[in-house]
């Protein structure tokens, strides 16, 4: 496992006791340079344009979800992570894939 992926595993374990390491690696690779900036490495559930980027860029393009399924998964994860002030993008994307039943497209 890469050091970058390992960095996010503890955060993901707050929501999934036995995370899919291959999926985490895929998400880290997919996000690439976005993880370099603290601001870009986080997701804000109160920013509609941010959530639209997640739906269009990750949910639709990477996971192949339709608009309704993408919106539903993103809403579910925002609710699931509402206690976290800093929502790490890797964790958020992992949980979206889990919530939408598309984890197989990452692993």
PyMOL commands that set and color helices and strands:
alter all, ss='L'
color gray80, all
select helices_A, chain A and resi 3-13+21-36+48-60+67-80+89-99+103-105
alter helices_A, ss='H'
color red, helices_A
select strands_A, chain A and resi 42-43+87-88
alter strands_A, ss='S'
color yellow, strands_A
deselect
rebuild
show_as cartoon
